[in-house]
Amino acid sequence: MAVTKIVLLDIPTVLPVPTSPNTWKVRLALNYKELTYGTKWVETADIESVCKSLGIPPTSVLPDGTPKYTLPALIDNTFTPPVLLSDSTPIIEYLERTYPDPDYSRALCPPASRALHALFEYHVAHSITAQLLPVMVMHMYDKKTPRDRTHFRQRTEVAFGKKLEDIELKGKDREEHWKKIEGAFDLLAIFMRAGSGAGELFTGSNLSLADCTLGGLLLALRYDSPDEAWIKVSSWSNGKWTRYMSALANWTDVEPGR
Ligand SMILES: N[C@@H](CCC(=O)N[C@@H](CS)C(=O)NCC(=O)O)C(=O)O
């Protein structure tokens, strides 16, 4: 068996699969590139201490000026010293630079596409990801490990000044909020129709960084909330997101070949 030199740091859940959109984003890229890798599972409560002990850099700074550590992170032991990375997009750019596909048309993020990808990521973060908490908070909570549930509840309730159950929208407000999210997905589907027509993904049938981002988000919705979010999403945009998910299916194993 091949020696696992690449290690992805991901967050465990009570399911057999992770539910973090950002770690899925990198996992999709690793699977697409058929790189052999292992996973180090780190509960959210331990991200900071584990990253610090391994020398993995923080991804941002908290309002009080202290460094913030997040997953995914990646360790590549192919090199000495090992490469230690955090932040999903720089990790994927590293994988692309270090392990390019001989067939250039399979590149995830050619340098010339970086600005467009940055614009896409900004759009998804603001029009979709930032809108999810009021309809997803309890689904997310339920899928966390018992220890991470306590950690998530404490931090989120302090940040919002209310109980998780009160952050969650109910009734008519909830349905209206879902409609707003549906509108953002419909807009994406309209733009994607302008594509080559050669496949469901952004650039046809090959994966791109944009697909890793959107695919990670859709996988998170499907696993965190199969009974609400995914039922809704799969009925939107004339079934576009069901077809899109089928197009990703080759790259959604948690650890292929292990
Ligand atoms: N910019 C980072 C954001 C990563 C991020 O927010 N990760 C979440 C999981 S999806 C996390 O680690 N949260 C831990 C925390 O907030 O303490 C990336 O793209 O990797």
The ligand as a MOL file (V3000), in Angstrom:
LIG
                    3D

  0  0  0     0  0            999 V3000
M  V30 BEGIN CTAB
M  V30 COUNTS 20 19 0 0 0
M  V30 BEGIN ATOM
M  V30 1 N -10.9060 30.6290 5.1400 0
M  V30 2 C -10.9380 29.3290 5.7250 0
M  V30 3 C -12.1800 29.1710 6.5610 0
M  V30 4 C -12.2250 27.7800 7.1850 0
M  V30 5 C -13.2960 27.6510 8.2380 0
M  V30 6 O -14.0110 28.5880 8.5920 0
M  V30 7 N -13.3900 26.4360 8.7330 0
M  V30 8 C -14.3460 26.1160 9.7660 0
M  V30 9 C -14.9600 24.7790 9.4670 0
M  V30 10 S -15.9250 24.8390 7.9740 0
M  V30 11 C -13.5960 26.0180 11.0730 0
M  V30 12 O -12.4990 25.5100 11.1370 0
M  V30 13 N -14.2030 26.4740 12.1510 0
M  V30 14 C -13.5750 26.3440 13.4200 0
M  V30 15 C -13.8190 27.4860 14.2970 0
M  V30 16 O -14.5090 28.4260 13.8800 0
M  V30 17 O -13.2820 27.4450 15.4080 0
M  V30 18 C -10.8680 28.2660 4.6090 0
M  V30 19 O -11.3590 28.5310 3.4960 0
M  V30 20 O -10.2990 27.1940 4.8460 0
M  V30 END ATOM
M  V30 BEGIN BOND
M  V30 1 1 1 2
M  V30 2 1 2 3
M  V30 3 1 2 18
M  V30 4 1 3 4
M  V30 5 1 4 5
M  V30 6 2 5 6
M  V30 7 1 5 7
M  V30 8 1 7 8
M  V30 9 1 8 9
M  V30 10 1 8 11
M  V30 11 1 9 10
M  V30 12 2 11 12
M  V30 13 1 11 13
M  V30 14 1 13 14
M  V30 15 1 14 15
M  V30 16 2 15 16
M  V30 17 1 15 17
M  V30 18 2 18 19
M  V30 19 1 18 20
M  V30 END BOND
M  V30 END CTAB
M  END
